[in-house]
Amino acid sequence: MSFSFIKHETNIDFIGFRYYAFAISALMIIIGGISLTMKGGPRYGIDFAGGVIIQAKFAAPTELEQVKKVLEATNLPGLVVQQMGQVRDNDFLVRTSTTDDSSQAVQKTVAAALDTAFAGNKYEFKRIEMVGPKVGEDLRGKALEAMYFAILLIAIYISGRFEHRWMAAGIMAAGLFAGITALQYLNAPQVWLVLGALIITLALCFVLRLNYALGAIVALIHDVLTTVGIFSILNKEFDLTIIAALLTLIGFSLNDTIIVYDRIRETRGQKTGESLPVIINRSVNQTLSRTILTSGLAFLAVSSLYFFGGAVIHDFALAMLIGIVVGTYSSIYVAAPFIISLTKPDADEFVPAPGKAKARTA
């Protein structure tokens, strides 16, 4: 017997609220876009912008704020100082986005500042790494590519699983391959190549009427753009850990969307004679308990990482927390209602009951 704290017969009118939800989603994305535009794009961390990482461990107890104050006087660009592990470990991670100086030059600058301020407190550099700007640019492209291919495979899977249109999914993949080949022939940069491929995927899904796949893709793009926008508003850095969080969120949000889609498919298969909005609304209500339980438990688990995991994992946990909320919201208010906006009223809006003639709804 499954556990459910929300009655199975709950009838909240989620579909009736969909236009307000679409407006809220658009507003969040626009505000995030304005923030990104005003700041000249995302604030890239060392993984994407290049720079130097130094890990320093002190022998005696040392306060994080003291280390920050001392190193800020060096005027190193993009300086970030974080505590690693427990406070008693006295282990600090120093990151700077400078690419003009070598790692040895940055090491000398940091060492000189620490020697002066902590003369009686011995320390050692446990790790010194440098990421060049070219490597950072390649990593940005690979990160976007990873997210795109995740979304593409999801579109193909949903088209076959829920619409039984593997042929159309194959045509979409072939059309996408042709589009990417054309962009490569024009020597488009990798970032524009990925964005162009995403636009082609959306267009092909729309033309081929792969409504479930298109709804899922729009919901995932909504989740990523909203999370990125909130991170920009909070002035947080984007690095490989944030990309890892976004990929995790794509999987998490998709899982919830598939559960709702599966219930919609089951309900439509019963041919109850109900309109599509009624079927979708009932399906969302029937899966609401599972949605809230799954998202709530995930939120609690990630909250422990956020509050007790330390500074190194802080931004990753924050991205996850934001994404869990946004992903749950999109499964209910974006992915499922979006199908109604894509469905032709005279074709799919109404599913007739056995032995009854098909009728149009008002």
Buried (B, 14 or more C-beta within 10 A) or exposed (E): EEEBEBEEEEEEEBBEBBEEBBEEBEEBBEBBBEBBEEEEEBBBBBBBBBBBBBBBBBEEEBEBEEBBEBBEEBEBEBBBBBBBEEEEEBBBBBBBBBBEBEBEEBBEBBBEBBEEBBEEBEBEBEEBEBBEEEEBBEBBBBBBBBBBEBBBEBBBBBBBBBBEBEEBBEBBBEBBEEBBEEBEEEEBEBBEBBBBBBEBBBBBBEEBBBBBBBBBBBBBBBBBBBBBBBBBBEEBBBBBBBBBBBBBBBEBBBEBBBBBBBBBBEBBEEEBBBBBBBBBBBBBBBBBBBBBBBBEEBBEEBBEBBEEBBBBBBBBBBBBBBBBBBBBBBBBBBBBBBBBEBBEEEEBBBBEEEEEEEEEEE
